[in-house]
Amino acid sequence: MDCEVLIVGAGIHGAAVAQAAAAAGYRTLLLEQYAQPAQGTSSKSSKLIHGGLRYLESGQFRLVRECLVERSRLLHNAPHLVELKPFFIPVYADTHRRAWQIRAGLALYTLLGGKRFATLPRAQWARLDGLRTAGLQSVFRYHDAQTDDAALTRAVCASAVSLGAEIRYRHTFVQAHCDDNGCRVRYRHQDKTGELDTAVLINAAGAWVNAVLQDIEPAPARLNVDMVQGTHIVIPGSLQQGIYYMEAPSDRRAIFAMPWQDNIMIGTTESLFRGDPAQVRPLQEEIDYLLGVHNHYFEQRADASDVSEAFAGLRILPHSEGRAFHRSRDTLLHLDRTRCPRVLSIYGGKLTSHRITAERVIAKIRPLLPRRTARADTRTLRLPA
Ligand SMILES: Cc1cc2nc3c(=O)[nH]c(=O)nc-3n(C[C@H](O)[C@H](O)[C@H](O)COP(=O)(O)OP(=O)(O)OC[C@H]3O[C@@H](n4cnc5c(N)ncnc54)[C@H](O)[C@@H]3O)c2cc1C
């Protein structure tokens, strides 16, 4: 065997599985099609390390609790990458979510592991980075964390390597043939193909998850999922006080305005995407929608000519006819025990919960692997700078 755990995809999940597998003592190899990690969704997220206040509305309490625990761990293990920030929720006369609802949500969030929240005295509203005060009735302040998603992914990759994992960039998974003992994986590297034997194959290919499964024999069942694109825009300006959590006037979705690299980043949207994940691009209507939300809330207006950057990432959500906004954000670990028990696929998930997701992956594959002595505990492992 060339390795015991072979992972496809160096996004946050592939990186975290490589880290957890190496920490558990397994010979670990990660293949990534691009020249660097985090070229998929893991550099196009909202960059928040959070419990997800809005997931309380859809009753995802366990997810929120778990993400808040992981947020604490990341604040401790990667203080150079994850920073606690004040978040402000303004409530206007025409805001759909009323102050009492937000107060109840924040109280529950605190109970599940968040920090204490407060209402901001009226005298302090003028300091809120040009937030419109006409019609403003109250402003809540709570805390969550922000990161640089690509830098976080790189740090988890570096941690995996320091524990003995190997990462090969510009290596594209092409095909695998699996039996009861393991998988023979074919990859492409600089127009050449090669083969590797592994005991277990982890499919952490993000939006390409089903494309990878399609090239595995015997064919494992694939989950019926939708790809939903989320766009962010970057405009000039500065948000000195923190992050603003706004309700889009047209459809009441939660939109964030965040300080980002000395500018303002606004996101996100949800548009169904069909096609090659490598081709996902922001749509003009998404850019207009985000500018509309910004201009509704801030005195300083921005137009299309102010957008210095726009990027789109893909969420993998369970298929349904309903709006993406209310669908489960839980990570699904899929293993077709009858047809292909040596392949485990990661569907969806959150940047925030990458570590616990990876540990769950290891717990699932452990029975298929030889006994090994652990080298580290990811709960307390500091991430490199
Ligand atoms: C718009 C948006 C905002 C989000 N905001 C947040 C947030 O604020 N906080 C949060 O916690 N979560 C957030 N999420 C969720 C989070 O970003 C994702 O769950 C996470 O980044 C997915 O990581 P991944 O590793 O599964 O996929 P990806 O990052 O897409 O990585 C998959 C990797 O697999 C590689 N790959 C694919 N096919 C092959 C192949 N054949 N061979 C080799 N390599 C291959 C790709 O090149 C890629 O590098 C957001 C998601 C979206 C879409």
The ligand as an ORCA input file, in Angstrom:
! r2SCAN-3c Opt
* xyz 0 1
  C     -20.956     31.520     -0.265
  C     -20.532     30.655      0.872
  C     -20.266     31.244      2.107
  C     -19.865     30.441      3.177
  N     -19.579     31.053      4.361
  C     -19.183     30.305      5.415
  C     -18.817     30.943      6.629
  O     -18.799     32.153      6.743
  N     -18.462     30.142      7.658
  C     -18.445     28.783      7.575
  O     -18.161     28.135      8.580
  N     -18.754     28.146      6.404
  C     -19.101     28.875      5.332
  N     -19.407     28.273      4.141
  C     -19.227     26.823      4.004
  C     -17.748     26.474      3.735
  O     -17.103     27.512      3.064
  C     -17.648     25.197      2.913
  O     -18.374     24.169      3.528
  C     -16.229     24.706      2.764
  O     -15.347     25.726      2.340
  C     -16.181     23.539      1.789
  O     -14.878     23.040      1.783
  P     -14.523     21.717      0.995
  O     -13.138     21.366      1.390
  O     -15.581     20.701      1.220
  O     -14.625     22.115     -0.551
  P     -13.661     23.020     -1.445
  O     -13.082     24.139     -0.682
  O     -14.405     23.380     -2.676
  O     -12.465     22.041     -1.793
  C     -12.592     20.964     -2.696
  C     -11.235     20.738     -3.319
  O     -11.259     19.532     -4.083
  C     -10.449     19.726     -5.210
  N     -10.806     18.722     -6.214
  C     -12.016     18.536     -6.806
  N     -11.967     17.536     -7.682
  C     -10.692     17.052     -7.667
  C     -10.017     16.016     -8.365
  N     -10.644     15.257     -9.282
  N      -8.706     15.792     -8.091
  C      -8.049     16.554     -7.178
  N      -8.642     17.563     -6.497
  C      -9.947     17.807     -6.722
  C     -10.779     21.150     -5.628
  O      -9.797     21.675     -6.485
  C     -10.838     21.843     -4.288
  O      -9.586     22.375     -3.912
  C     -19.780     29.040      3.036
  C     -20.060     28.454      1.795
  C     -20.407     29.248      0.715
  C     -20.680     28.634     -0.608
*
